[in-house]
Amino acid sequence: MAFRANRRKMKTPFIDIAFYSTGDGAFSLTMNGISAFSMLFYTQALGLDYKLAGLALSVSVFWDALTDPIMGYLSDQTRSRFGRRHIYILVGGLALATSFYLLWTIPGGIEKSGYLFWYLLIMNILIRTAVTVFYIPFLALGFEICRDYHERSILQGARSTANMIANMLGPALAWYLFFKDIGDVPSTNVVSNYQHMGTAFSIATVVLVLIVTLSTRKYIVDSRQGIAMESTNITTFFRDIKEILHDKYSLMIYAFYALITQGNVLVASLQMYLYVYYMNFSSGEKAIAHGGTMMGFAVGSVLCPILAKRLDKKATALFGAALSIVGNLLLVLFFTTGVLSPTCTLSLAGFTLPIAIIVFVICHGLYWMGNGILAPMTFSMVADTAEINKIETGVLKDGSYGAMFSFLGKLSLSVGLFISGNVLDWIGFVSGAAAQTPSAIENLTIATFWSGILFAGLAIAAFWKYPIDKGFMEAIRQIGGEPALSKV
């Protein structure tokens, strides 16, 4: 326990934060790979009905959400000389890479046997189980690496930045590396393109999982003795869940994040179709547009701890939500009112600039920059509420608090995926078609731009009265006899 005591007296080296953040790279490659390409894979390449594709994704994410609180509880209660987190991070991470590979490499005959939906559903459930085992302990480990009020924002910002760097080098660059248009067949209709992508991402995931496991070994604390942990049984599990759900501070954060996630998943799912059918991007332009969203998110994640130190956490989160609204409102102004068409260009000093593409990438990047600010910010605030609970009860529940945050976010994600599949059907998209009707494309632009605005507005309203700031945390620590770590 000497290491634990010393940890509470020192700053966390940034190199440790950076190595820890590589774990989010593994999560990003797999989950953003699924988010970016799974609907296209199921519907355009395999010809699965939109509703069935949305159902397969929705059910698996719902399962993922249900298992998060269980994994958080089990991780908190694990007694091992290897600590509470690292065993799960290693085993879950390797299982994630394997199941992700199998998702895109479908055995021969499955596609034509009538069992395609069931294969995709089972593989998605296996992936989501693996990501729960890996990611929930990984998130809880972040709570324990950084205890300082502002340092938590730095760690969460670094984690989010690593997520977007992996996203840019993976799903965004995949448009150029694996989905080049050749001939008259759209690249998103070719099954082998997805198989090549899946293989590359799986190998990279294994490497990143090994890096985060080995580089954070110094934070392993023998959990067979030490900080208070409850007996492991079903009664205490549900009591903990009930206690967290009655934590009014956490509920405000959860509601805020769940609503933001709902908007994000709708935009993320629909924007891929927007690239193909409305903007008519080439493979290189898709990579630029998709990379622009990642760049915006990464810049937001870098700005997050800087803004938090100046504005504090609540104001920073609200600013991020407002910025995302502004980005989508500008897209509405330019592209749904007739100001710009997707093919609009501007001649300047003998050069022809694709002004529509430039405006689209900038405005869409603003939307994701706003989300890049608020995503790590909300998780930093969950760490604050977990600390408040520990001061009040004397029991460590970092994993359970992080898991409940993840649960509600994924529950919202599940609903969003189900809705997105139905939205495509409602607006008139035809599964497997190389072209769509003008009315369906027009409806697509409206649904993509306004969904982000709607849910960000609702999130701001839900979060408006959140009371915790730096002064609040210092007061709680003094009452509980904890050191004022933000002054160290």
N, C-alpha and C positions, 0 to 999 in steps of 0.2 A: 504493500500500500504506500510505500515511500514515493514510488513514481507518481501515484495519484496525487499525493500531497504536493509534490514539487510542480506537477502540471498546473495546479491552481495558482501558482505564484509566478508563472512565466508566460510570455507571449509564445504563440505557436509559430515556428519558423515557416516562412512562406513556401519554402521548398517542400515541406511536409503537406501543406495545403494543396500545392500543385500536383504532387504525386497522388494524394487522395482523390483529387478531382478527375484523374484519368478513369476512375470507375464509372463516372457518368458518361465517358466516351463509349464504353461497352453498352451501357443502357441506351444511349442515343442511336448508335448504329442499328441496333435491333428494333427498338420501338419506333424510331422515326423512319426506319426503312419500311416497317409495316404500315405506318401511318401514311407515308408518301406513295407507296406502290401497291399495297395489297388490294385495294378496291379496283385499281386498273388491272392488276393481274387476274383477279377473279372474274371480272366482268368483260374486259376487252380481250385478254389473251385466252381465257378458259371458257368464256361465254356463259358464266353463271348469272342467274337473274340478280338484279340489283338488290331486291328485297332479301334474297337468301344470303347474298354477300354481306349486307349490312347486319343480318341476323347472326351469321357466324362470328363476325367481329364483336358484335355487341354482347353476345352470350359469354364469349371468352373473357372480355374485359370485366363483365359483371362477376364472373368467377374470380378473376384476379382481385377485384375489389373486396369480395367476401373473405378471401384468404389473407389479406393484408393485416387485419387486426390480430388474427391467429398467429401469424408469423412474428409480428411485433411482440406479442405476449411471450411466445416461446423463446425468442431471442433475449428478451429481458430476463427470463427465468433460467436461461442456460447456465449451468455450472460446469466449467471446464478450465483446465490449465491453459487452454488456447483462447480463453476469453469467450465473450458472448456473441461476437460478430463474425470473426474471420473464417470459421469453418463454413458457415452458411454462404459467405461471400464467394469462397473458392468453389464449393460444390454447386451452388446455384448458378454461378457465372459460367462454368463449363457446361452445365446442362442447358443453359440458355443458348450458347453458341451451337450446340448440337441440334436442338429442336428447331432453331431458326433455319439452319441449313436444310432440314427435312421439309420445312414448309414450302420451299420453292422447288425442291427436287421431288416431284410427285412420281411414285412408281407407275410403270407402264400399265395401261389398262384402266386405271382409276378414273381418268377423265371421261371415258366412254361407258363406264360400268353403271353409272347412276349413283355412285357413292361419293362423288366429288365433294358435295356439300359436307358430308359426314367426315371425310378425311380432313378437309380444311378446318372444320369445327374442332376435331380432336387435336390436330396439330397446334391450333391457336390456344387451346386450353393447356396443352403441355408447355408451350412457350410462356404463357402467363403464369403458370405455376412456378416455372424456373425463375422468372423475373422477380416474383414475390420473394422466393427464398434468397435470391441475390441482393435485391435492391433495398428491402426494408432494413436488414441489418447494416447495409452500407450507409443508408441515411442516418441511422441511429449512431453509427461510428462518428459521423460528422459532428453530432451534438457533443460527443465526448472529446473530440480533438480540440475544439474551440469552445471556451467558456466565457470569454469576454463579450460584452454586449455588442460592440462594433465589430469585433473580430469575427463574430458569427456571420455578419453581413458580407465580410470579405470572403469567407469560406464558401458561403452559398453563391456569391457572385462568381467565384472562381469555378465552382462546380457547374454552374449554368453556362459559363463561358466555354468550358471544356465540352459540354454537351453540344453547343452550337458549332464549335470547331470540328468535332466529329461529324456533325450533321452536314457541314459544308464540304468536308473531305469525303463524305460517304454519300448519302442520298442526293445532295445537290450535284456533286460531281458525277454521280451515276448517270445523269442524263447524257453527259458527254461520253463517258467511258463505256456504258453498256446499252444505251438507248439511242444510238445514231439512226436517223431515218435513212433507209436504203431502199430505193425503188418506190413502188406505190403502196407497199404495206407499212402501216404505221408501226414504229418501233415498239410501241406499248402493246401490240397484238402478237408479239413474238415470244413464246414461252422460254426459249433458251436464253434470252436477254436477262430474264429474272433469275434463272439458274446461275448464271455467271456472277451476277450481283450477290446472290445469296452465299455463294462459296467464298467470295472475297470478304464480305462482311463477317462471316462466321470465323474465318481465320484471324481477322483483326480483333474480334471480340475476345478470343482466347488469349491473345497477347496482352490486351488491356486488363483483363481479369487477373492474369498472373502479375502484372505490374502493380496494381493496387493492393493485391494481397500481400506481396512480398515487401513493398515499400512502406507499408503501415504496420509492420510487425512490432515496432517499438511501442505502439499504443495498445498492444495486447495486455490485458490485466487478468490474472488468474481469478476467475469468478467463483471458485469453489468456496471462498470465504470473502468477507468484506462488506460492501455496501448492502443495505437492507434489501431483501427480495422476499416476496411472498411465496407461500406454498403453491405448487402448481396444481390447480384443479379447476374444473369448469365453473365453480361458483365464484372464485376470485377473478377468473377471466371476465365473466359477464359483469361482475361488480366494477372492475376497472373500466370496462367499456361504458357502463352507465355513468361512472364518475367523470370520465372525459367528455361525454356528451352533455353533461350538466355544467361543464366549465364554460361560463358565458364568454370569457375572452377567446377561448379556442373556437367556440361556435361562430363568432364573428369572422375569424380568419377562414374557417372552413367554408362558410357560406360565400365569402368573397372569392375564394379560390375556385370553388365548385362552379360558380357562375362564369368566371373567366374561362375556365377549362371548357365549359359547354360551348362558349363562343369560339374558342380556339380550335376545337376539334371539327366544328362545322366548317370553319374557314379553311383549315388544313386539308380536309377531305375534298372540299369542292374546288379549291384553288387549282388542283392538278388538272381537273377538267377544263377550268378556265384557261390555263396555259394552252391546252390542246385545241379547244373548240372555239374560244372567243378571241384570244390574242393570236392564235395560229403561230406560236413560237416554233422556230427550228430547234433541233436538239441543243445547239449551243446557246440559244436564247433562253431555253428552259433552264439550263444549268445556271445562267446568269440570274434569271428571275428567282429561281429557287434558292440560289446562293445568296441573293440579296436579302431574302427573308431571314436566313441564318446569320448573315452579317449584321442585320438590324438587331436581332435578338442578342447576339454576342456583344455588340456595342452597348445595348441596354444593360446586360449583365455586368459589364465593366463599370458602367456609370452607377450601378445600384449602390455599392458601398460608399462611393463618393457622395452621392445625393443623400444617402441615409445619415452620414456624419454631419451634413450641413442642415438637412431638413428634418431629421429623425425618420423613423421607419414608416409610420402611418402616412405622413405626407408624401413620402417617396412612392409608396404603393398606389396612392390615389393619383399622383402625377403620372405614373405608368399607365394606369387605366385610362386617364384622360387623353394621353398621347395616342393610345391605340384607337380611341374614338376619332381623333383628328385625322389619323391616317386613312381610315375607311371613309370618313366624310369627304375627304378630298377625292378619293376614288369615285364616290357617288357623283360628286360635282363634275368631274372630268369625263367619266365614261358612261354615265346613264342619262346625262342631259344633252348629249350630242356635241359637247365642246370638243372632244377628241374621239376619233375612231381608232381601232387597233392598228391601222396602217398609216396613221398620220405621221408625216415627216416635216422637217424644217430645214430649208436651205440657208446656210450661214457661211459667208466667206468662201464659197465654192465647195463647201462640204454639205452633205445631206445627213442630217441627224434624225434618227428614228425617235422623234419626240414622244410618241405615244408609249413606246417601250421604256424610255427613260423615266417618264412621269409615273408609269405603272410601278416600276421597280422601286422608285424613291418612296412613293406613297404607301405601297404595300410593305416596304421596309420599315416605315414609321410605325405601322400597326404592330409589327413583330418586335420593334424596338421597345415599344411600350410594355409588351408582354415580357420582354427580356428584363425589364426593370422590376416588374412586380412579382414574377415567379420566384426568384431567389429571396426577395424581400419577405414574402409571405412565409416561406419556410424558416427564415431566420426568426420570425415572430413566433412560430410554433415552438422553436427551441426556448424562447423566453417563457412561454406559458408552461412548458414542461418543467423548467427550472422553478417556477413559482409553485407548481404542484409538489415538487420534491421538497422545497423548503417548508411547505405547509404540512406534508404527510410524512416526510423522512424516507419515502420509498422511491427508488429509481424506476421511472416509467418512460424513459426516452424512446424506446422502441415502440411502445404502445401509442404515444402521442404522434410520433412520425407516421406510424401505420394508419392511424385513424385519419390523418391528413391525406395520406395516399389513398385510403379507401374512398373517401368522399370525392376526391378528384377523379378517381377511376370510375366511380359510380356515375359521375357526370359525363365522363368520357364514353362509357357504355351507352348511355342514353343518346349522346351526340352521334355516335357511330350508327346506331339504329335509325335515328332521325335522318342522317345524311343519306343512307341507302334509300329511305322512303322519299326524301326530297328529290333525289335524282329521278325517281319514278314519277313523282307528282308533277315535276316540271316538264316531263315528256321525253326524257332521254331513253334511247333504245340500246339495250345491252349488246355489245359486240359490233355496233355499227361504226363505220369509218367516218360518217358525217351525221350531224344532228340538225333538226329543224331550226330555223331562225327564232321562232318563239321559245323553244326550249333553251337556246343559248341566251336569249334576253332574260328569261327567268333565272337562269344560272347566275348571271351577273348580279341581279337584285338579291338573290338568296345569299351569295357569298359576301357581298359588301355589308348588307344590313344586319346579318346575324352577329357579326363581331360588335357592331355598334350597340345593338339591343342588349346583349348579355354584359358588356362592359358597363353600361349605364345601370343595369340592375345590381351589378357587383358594387359599384360606388355607393348606391343607396344602402346596401346591406352592411357596409363597412364604416359608414360615416361616424358612428358614435364609439368606435374602438378607442379605449382610454390609455393603453399602455405606451409609455415612452421611457426615455433613459432615466428621468427622475423617478418615475413610478418603480422601475426595477431596482434602483438604488435604495429606495425606501423599503421595499420588500426584503432585500438582502440584509439590511440593517436590523429589521424586525426579527428575521430568522437567524441572525448571528453569522450570516455569510459575508465574506470579504467583498468589498466594492471593486470587482475585477476590472471594470472599465476605467478605473483610475490607476491601475498598475502600469 
